[in-house]
Amino acid sequence: MQTKFNEIVNNGQSVVVEISFAEGSQFTMDSEMGSFGLPLSDQIEAWMAKNALKNNYHIQGTTKLKMVFDEVSIPIKDKTGKKYTSNNFALEVFKYLKSLALEPSKDIKGNTIYITIK
């Protein structure tokens, strides 16, 4: 049991992140964003690589209107030692998308984070 706990502490907990667009959104995963004009999907993946615990994430798929990370490792505690939840990670994704001048909304159901871009 201790071995499993140590594994979770070292490798984190897993969440699913689904990013999609509201009907009528002017954006898609192909929309060029930021100062480098990279497609939004590439910007999101680069952010995920930096923010997933130990760069541990997997993309199930990306289409023009949706991007699904079927496994993203997040820590079980934050830097101050407080519990880190899927909601904490969802807030970080939300803030990142806001920094790109997008209008996201978020829903969390269990360990699945749903982000919708307006």
Secondary structure, DSSP 8 states (H G I E B T S, - for coil): -HHHHHHHHHH-EEEEEEEEE-TT-S--TT-EETTTTEEHHHHHHHHHHHHSGGG-EEEEEE-SSEEEEEEEEE-SB-TTS-B--HHHHHHHHHHHHHHTT--EEEEEETTEEEEEE-
